[in-house]
Amino acid sequence: MALISVYPVLWVIAIAFSPGESLSSPTLAFGIIPVPSTFTLVHFSSILSLTVGNGSNFPLWVRNSALITVSSVLGSVALTLPAGYAFSRRKFRGQQASMFSFLLPTMFPGVVTIIPQFLLFSTLHLVNTFFAVIIPYMVGSLSLSIFIMKSAFDSIPREIDEAAMIDGAGELRIFTRMLLPLTLPSIATVSLWAFMGSWLDWALAHVMLQDNSLWTLPLALYAFLQSNYSYYGSFSAMALVMAVPVFIVFIVFQKYLVTGLTAGSVKG
Amino acid sequence: MSQRGKRRSVFGRIRGSPYLFILPALVGLVFMVLYPFAFNIFITFTNMNIYHVRPCADIFAQATTGNSCYTINTDLFKNFVFVLTDPAFVQIMENSVIWTFSNVIPTVGLGLVLAFVLNSKVRGKTIYRLFMIVPWAMPSFITLLVWKGMYNYQYGIINALLSEIHIPSINWLESSNCFNPFLAIVIANIWLGYPFMMIIFSGALQSIPQELYEAASIDGATGITQMRHVTIPLIRPTIIVALLLGSIWTFNNFNSAYLITGGGPGICTTIFITQAYNQAFSYFSFAIAGTYAVIAFIILFVPGIFWTRYTGLTRSAA
């Protein structure tokens, strides 16, 4: 099972490091496992020198992707923390209704919201700016994030707040000094969701960012595939460059993931 | 409430209004989700498409040929009638249902079995676990394109492997019957989906207190009895959540259902979400796309409500 899991990925790696641009460039070890026929970095250097339009190039797209992703993750966490806190610690009118409305996006096919979003952003003259993707990405992960944070705050006994309050701590102080450190695993999970949502998105970015100097990595990858239909070597190299950060983040956050996600899914 | 009020007066401390805390998130939700949602419902009653993009000054006017604005259909439910009486609708509906079940049941089953295996004392389970989250950690639109290559009739590795064991090559993606392409995308999506389930169930298994097993062994319960009376009851809530949430996500899974086959051949592998996408971005019939989306929402609303109720997600603590 572990082999089946990594098998398609082995192909990507083998193609990326083999010379030639075809799917059958790698040789098969034991008749099944793809390995580079001869090890080469030629595809990596060729994608680095790739240029489109007036000097838009690979480093620029990496920078765009990084900028958009970091802003979306920070923004998403900034929206999620106070909302999750309020839903966990307070009772107020309209709480049920607003919590339910945050769940609506889960039940609605995401691709069709792109059209109204596009019309909205074009009225605001924000199409072809990073805002047009950062704002939807920030909101896109909320429906899960808010509930992960709410159950994280729920799991911290209220007595802690009350004790601190009697000791004279204000609400902001309790929040930053007591609650935030205790919910770090869940904040990690929430950040990871937001990270995946923006780093890997193609559909929304494709509509909003039409200027090639604004492209993100998935858009560049797609455009590359469109214009060089069978350049699988360079394509695989680009795919690896995109996948490596995701994989690193996953390995780093692996132990938090289980905690954060089950906090939201176990009844309690 | 009164107790809190008293505390505020005693200590003179300011408590921020809960509305202030949820306001930023709520504003985002209203503009990015609720407005598009409402807009989608609205356009299902219009003739909006690539030729009719802006609303007409007189939105209730009879649609006339030649203008570039859209109006509300005289027959309000025209688009719904069009979609529901489309001969393709029945097959798309069937496809969506089969797609959902044929993915969710194996991914949950496989995830559960692997979580059990990795929760027992197997050597090297950390490395296995790391390998098995690879499908989840890789960008899915890349791995799906790799699957597409592996399914290739002539050059694909899957047919090459089949011929090693003397099974004739299978025409996975361009077969005239719908079974092969459908099976192909289901296999690829199960591969993508089971790591998530495995992680969820591992977490649930690890959260069962060890004392319960010890107590059960003292009472003389062995393997299977322990499983039946301790493990299964305690992870049942997680299984139900995984089934419900998995169904909603699979039903809405665009990448897996689109990137390998593009919904084809014909409409063999077309489900609601790919149909909505094609209507919007291939045929630019935005009103029809919106109609498909609204129908999909109506279908998903039921499991969605069950999920919310069952997990008590919107219940406030204490």
Interface residues (C-beta under 8 A of the other chain):
Chain A: M1 A2 L3 I4 S5 V6 P8 V9 W11 V12 L23 S24 G31 I32 P34 A78 L79 T80 P82 A83 Y85 A86 F87 S88 R90 K91 F92 Q95 Q96 S98 M99 F100 S101 F102 L103 L104 P105 T106 M107 F108 P109 G110 V111 V112 T113 I114 I115 P116 Q117 L119 L120 I135 P136 M138 V139 G140 L142 I146 F147 D154 R158 M165 G168 G170 E171 L172 W199 L200 W202 A203 P218 L221 L225 Y232 A239 M242 A243 V246 F247 F250 I251 Q254 L257 V258 T259 L261 T262 S265 V266 K267 G268
Chain B: M1 R7 F11 R13 I14 R15 G16 P18 Y19 L20 F21 I22 P24 A25 L26 G28 L29 F31 M32 V33 L34 Y35 P36 F37 F39 N40 L114 I127 Y128 R129 L130 F131 M132 I133 V134 P135 W136 A137 M138 P139 S140 F141 I142 T143 L145 V146 W147 G149 M150 N152 Y155 I157 L161 E164 W191 P195 I199 I200 S202 G203 A204 Q206 S207 P237 T238 V241 A242 L245 I248 N252 F254 F272 I273 A276 Y277 A280 F286 A289 G290 Y292 A293 A296 F297 L300 F301 G304 T308 Y310 T311 G312 L313 T314 S316 A317 A318
